[in-house]
Amino acid sequence: MRHEAEERARGIVLCLAAYLLAALVAIGVLRALAGTHAVLAVAAADVAATVVVFTVSVATGNSSVYDPYWSVAPPLVALAWASRGADRARRTLVILLVTAWAVRLTWNWLRGWQGLGHEDWRYVDLRRKSGRAYWLVSFTGIHLFPTLIVLLGCLSLWPALATGRRPFGTLDVVAAAVTAAAIAIEATADEQLRRFRHAAPPPGATLATGLWAYSRHPNYFGETLFWWGLFLFALAADPGAWWTVVGPLTVTLMFLFVSIPMIDEHMTTRRPDYAAHKRRVSGLVPWFTSR
């Protein structure tokens, strides 16, 4: 037990060092691209930071080093784009909500991460299927692809924090309510799942209580709702920013057609009752259970 705790602690320290290095590289890229459009500069810095984290993943032989990147990057993007010209109330509210989401999600990863001796089962499966091409698959599919998805989601922050000039209004209140509800839903779902696992359920048991009785993936529902909430902030700041819908739409499609099918297939092979559970319970949006 002590050895496991020490290994986990060493892994956390290494991850922290990797992300600090990635942040320094990103800052260097931003300074080198001073004068370039802020969206393009942040995109380049984001990719550069991803390359740093990927390098550490290769060095440690563990792609799970990248896992917290999803929640760490958005608040930094928000700070990079925040402008004094934006509505102060909206700017403050958006940054607070994004930060609350990021801290909560990162903490959830941290308390569940077992250290460098453990790797997400999806990565293990990809490693087995891709063989010698694994690290190319890891870079494109596990590191770069999610980085680009998150960056698309963060596009809503551009009008909300930088270019939008409409004063704080009713739509901002709706956006704040949606975003806060999304954070609460995801936090509740994650906590219910954590308690279920710690209760040592029988092998093959499926969580079907709480939010999990109405959705097979309520945590993913909360996650997608968060990005739609940011989109509403973008529209509140600038109705012409409808194009930022590409962000939440892409995130939603990723969960619907990549993440959920992958997990459902995995669960079906491991849990005898999951096929029936899948027929009864909605995949993403919480809904009443079918008989």
C-alpha positions in Angstrom: 0.0 0.0 0.0 2.8 2.4 0.9 4.7 1.5 -2.3 1.5 2.3 -4.3 1.1 5.6 -2.6 4.7 6.5 -3.3 4.4 5.6 -7.0 1.2 7.6 -7.2 2.9 10.6 -5.6 5.8 10.3 -8.0 3.4 10.2 -10.9 1.6 13.3 -9.8 4.8 15.2 -9.4 5.9 14.1 -12.9 2.5 15.1 -14.3 2.7 18.5 -12.6 6.2 19.1 -14.0 5.1 18.1 -17.5 2.2 20.5 -17.4 4.3 23.4 -16.0 6.8 22.8 -18.9 3.9 22.7 -21.4 2.6 26.0 -20.0 6.0 27.6 -20.3 6.3 26.4 -23.9 2.8 27.7 -24.7 3.7 31.1 -23.2 6.9 31.2 -25.3 4.8 30.4 -28.5 2.4 33.2 -27.6 5.2 35.7 -27.2 6.8 34.6 -30.4 3.5 35.1 -32.3 2.8 38.5 -30.8 0.9 40.4 -33.4 -0.7 37.3 -34.9 -4.5 36.9 -34.5 -5.1 35.9 -30.9 -7.2 32.8 -31.9 -4.4 31.5 -34.2 -1.7 32.3 -31.6 -3.6 30.4 -28.9 -4.2 27.5 -31.3 -0.5 27.2 -32.0 0.4 27.5 -28.3 -2.2 24.8 -27.5 -0.7 22.4 -30.1 2.8 23.1 -28.8 1.8 22.3 -25.2 0.1 19.1 -26.4 3.4 18.0 -28.1 5.2 18.5 -24.7 2.6 16.4 -22.9 2.8 13.8 -25.6 6.6 13.7 -25.3 6.2 12.9 -21.6 3.6 10.3 -22.4 6.1 8.5 -24.7 8.9 8.9 -22.1 6.8 7.3 -19.4 5.1 4.8 -21.7 1.7 6.0 -20.5 -0.8 8.0 -22.5 -2.9 8.7 -19.5 -0.5 11.6 -18.7 -2.6 13.5 -21.2 -5.9 12.9 -19.4 -6.1 16.1 -17.4 -5.3 18.3 -20.4 -9.0 18.4 -21.3 -9.8 20.4 -18.1 -6.6 22.3 -17.7 -6.5 24.0 -21.0 -9.8 26.0 -21.2 -9.2 28.3 -18.2 -5.8 29.2 -19.7 -7.5 29.9 -23.1 -10.1 32.0 -21.3 -7.4 34.1 -19.6 -5.4 34.5 -22.8 -8.5 35.9 -24.6 -10.0 37.9 -21.8 -10.2 41.6 -22.8 -11.0 44.7 -20.8 -13.2 45.8 -23.7 -15.7 42.9 -22.9 -18.6 43.4 -20.5 -17.1 43.1 -17.0 -19.9 41.2 -15.5 -20.0 38.6 -18.3 -16.2 38.3 -18.4 -16.0 37.7 -14.6 -18.9 35.2 -14.6 -17.5 33.2 -17.6 -14.0 33.0 -16.1 -15.4 31.9 -12.7 -17.6 29.2 -14.3 -14.8 27.9 -16.5 -12.4 27.8 -13.6 -15.0 26.1 -11.3 -15.6 23.4 -14.0 -11.8 23.0 -14.6 -10.9 22.7 -10.9 -13.7 20.2 -10.2 -13.0 18.0 -13.3 -9.2 18.0 -12.6 -9.7 17.1 -9.0 -12.0 14.3 -10.0 -9.2 13.0 -12.3 -6.6 13.4 -9.6 -8.4 11.5 -6.9 -9.1 8.6 -9.2 -5.7 8.4 -10.9 -3.7 5.5 -9.7 -0.3 6.7 -11.1 1.9 5.8 -14.0 1.5 2.1 -13.3 -2.1 2.4 -14.6 -3.3 3.4 -18.0 -6.9 4.0 -19.3 -8.4 0.8 -20.6 -9.2 2.5 -23.9 -5.5 3.3 -24.5 -4.5 -0.3 -23.6 -7.0 -1.5 -26.1 -5.7 0.9 -28.8 -2.1 -0.2 -28.0 -3.1 -3.9 -28.5 -4.9 -3.2 -31.8 -2.3 -0.8 -33.3 0.9 -2.5 -32.3 4.0 -0.7 -33.5 1.9 2.2 -34.8 0.6 2.9 -31.3 2.4 6.1 -30.6 1.3 7.6 -33.9 -2.2 6.6 -33.0 -1.7 8.0 -29.5 -0.5 11.3 -30.8 -3.3 11.8 -33.3 -6.2 10.1 -31.5 -5.5 10.4 -27.8 -3.5 13.7 -27.7 -4.1 16.0 -30.7 -7.7 15.1 -31.5 -9.0 16.0 -28.0 -6.9 19.1 -28.0 -8.6 20.3 -31.2 -12.0 19.3 -29.9 -11.5 21.4 -26.8 -10.1 24.3 -28.8 -13.3 24.2 -30.9 -15.4 24.3 -27.8 -13.4 27.2 -26.5 -14.2 29.3 -29.6 -17.3 30.4 -27.7 -15.0 32.2 -25.3 -13.7 34.5 -28.0 -16.8 36.5 -28.5 -17.8 36.1 -24.8 -14.5 37.4 -23.5 -12.9 39.5 -26.3 -15.0 40.7 -29.2 -18.7 40.7 -28.1 -19.9 44.2 -27.2 -23.5 43.6 -26.1 -24.1 44.4 -22.4 -24.9 41.8 -19.9 -28.5 40.7 -20.3 -31.2 38.0 -19.9 -29.4 35.5 -22.2 -26.3 35.8 -20.0 -28.5 34.7 -17.0 -29.8 31.8 -19.0 -26.2 30.9 -20.1 -25.0 31.0 -16.5 -27.9 28.8 -15.3 -27.2 26.2 -18.0 -23.4 26.2 -17.4 -23.8 26.0 -13.6 -26.4 23.2 -14.0 -24.0 21.4 -16.3 -21.2 21.5 -13.7 -23.6 20.3 -11.0 -24.9 17.4 -13.1 -21.4 16.3 -14.0 -20.2 16.6 -10.4 -23.2 14.7 -9.1 -22.8 11.9 -11.7 -19.1 11.5 -11.0 -19.7 11.4 -7.2 -22.4 8.8 -7.6 -20.1 6.7 -9.8 -17.3 7.0 -7.3 -19.4 5.9 -4.4 -20.7 3.0 -6.4 -17.2 1.8 -7.1 -16.0 2.3 -3.5 -19.0 0.3 -2.3 -17.4 -2.8 -3.9 -20.5 -3.9 -6.0 -20.8 -7.5 -7.2 -18.7 -8.3 -10.3 -20.6 -7.3 -13.4 -23.0 -5.0 -11.5 -24.2 -1.8 -13.4 -24.9 1.5 -11.7 -28.6 2.3 -12.3 -29.5 4.6 -9.5 -29.5 8.4 -9.1 -28.8 10.2 -12.4 -27.5 6.9 -13.8 -31.1 5.6 -13.7 -32.1 8.1 -16.4 -28.9 8.2 -18.5 -26.2 5.6 -19.1 -23.7 8.5 -19.2 -25.0 11.5 -17.2 -21.5 12.7 -16.7 -21.1 13.1 -20.4 -24.5 14.8 -20.6 -23.2 17.4 -18.0 -20.0 17.8 -20.0 -21.8 18.5 -23.3 -24.3 20.8 -21.6 -21.3 22.8 -20.2 -20.1 23.6 -23.8 -23.6 24.6 -24.9 -23.7 26.9 -21.9 -20.5 28.7 -23.2 -22.1 28.9 -26.6 -25.1 30.8 -25.1 -22.6 33.3 -23.6 -21.1 33.8 -27.0 -24.6 34.6 -28.4 -25.3 36.9 -25.5 -22.1 38.8 -26.3 -22.6 38.8 -30.0 -25.6 37.3 -31.9 -23.4 37.1 -35.0 -21.2 34.6 -33.2 -23.5 31.7 -34.2 -20.6 30.1 -36.0 -19.1 29.1 -32.6 -21.8 26.4 -32.5 -19.2 24.3 -34.2 -17.6 23.8 -30.7 -20.5 22.3 -28.7 -21.8 20.5 -31.7 -18.5 18.8 -32.3 -18.2 17.9 -28.6 -21.7 16.4 -28.6 -21.0 14.4 -31.8 -17.8 13.1 -30.3 -19.6 11.7 -27.3 -22.5 10.3 -29.3 -20.5 8.6 -32.0 -17.1 7.9 -30.4 -17.0 7.9 -26.6 -20.4 6.4 -25.8 -20.3 3.6 -28.4 -16.8 2.6 -27.3 -17.8 2.4 -23.6 -21.1 0.7 -24.3 -19.3 -2.0 -26.3 -16.8 -2.4 -23.5 -19.4 -2.7 -20.8 -21.5 -5.1 -22.8 -18.6 -7.6 -23.0 -17.9 -7.2 -19.2 -21.4 -7.0 -17.7 -24.1 -9.6 -18.4 -27.0 -7.2 -17.7 -25.6 -4.2 -19.6 -27.3 -5.1 -22.9 -30.7 -5.0 -21.2 -29.6 -1.8 -19.3 -28.7 -0.3 -22.7 -32.2 -1.0 -24.1 -33.9 0.5 -21.1 -31.9 3.6 -20.4 -31.1 6.7 -22.5 -27.6 6.9 -23.8 -26.9 10.6 -23.2 -29.8 12.9 -22.4 -31.5 11.8 -19.1 -34.9 10.4 -19.8 -37.5 8.1 -18.2 -36.5 4.5 -18.1 -38.2 2.2 -20.7 -39.9 -0.9 -19.4 
